[in-house]
């Protein structure tokens, strides 16, 4: 999923061949500014960041690599904050 600024609002844009569908996304800007992903983050750091992100913002799905790591470690999938 890609993100774009449309009419002054952040939107998630899904591309499916010819169809472009946009839906409005609520972004917790303050949380994102205060919680930057470390550069060259380890998998453990990425997992921690994405778990907190799902609870606090939830503006997007977890990446497939993080979902795979959570399943391999037996960690429950977080409940994504509704936008």
N, C-alpha and C positions, 0 to 999 in steps of 0.2 A: 504494500500500500504506500502510495506517495502522498505528500502533503503539499498544499499550495495555498497562497493567500488569494482569496477571491472576494471581491467587494469588501476588503478590509477585515475579513474573518479567516481564521485558519480552517481549512477543510481537508478532509481525507478524500483522496481521489483514487478510485479503483479503475483500472483499465482492463477491459475485456474485449480484445480485438478492436472492433469499431465502436463499441459502446463505452462512453465515459460517464460514470455515475459519481456524483459528489454528494457527500452528506456532511452536515455540520458536526464539528467535533468540539467539545468543551476541553480546553487545555488549561491546566492549573499552572499558569505562568510563573507564579511566585515559587511553587515547589520546584519547577524545572530550573529556575535560576539559582536556587539554593542547593540543589542536589545534582551536580554535574557528574556524569560518568567519568571515572578516572581515565586518563589516556592509557592506551595499551592495557586495559583492564583484564585481569585474570578471569577465568570462568567463574570462580567463587565470587568475585566482586560483581560480575555481571548478574549472577543469580540474585545476590542480595539487593542490587539496585533495582532490578526488574520486579522482585517481590514487593518492595516498598512502593515502587511506581504504580503497580496494579492497585494497591490499597489507597494511595493518595491522589492519583490523577486518573489513571485508566483511559487515557486518550487513545491508546492503541493496544493491539493484541501483543502477547509475549512472542518474541522471536522463536522460530522453530528450534534453534540450537539450545535455547534456554528451556523450552518445554521438554525436549529430549533429555537434558541433564536432570531436570526435576523428576521425571519419571524414573530414570536410572537410579536416582538417589532415594526414591520412595517418598519424595516431598509432595504434599498435596498441592494441587493447582490453586493459586490464589483466586479469591472472588474479585473480579474486576469492578472497580468503582463505577457506578452507572454515570453516564455523561448526560 
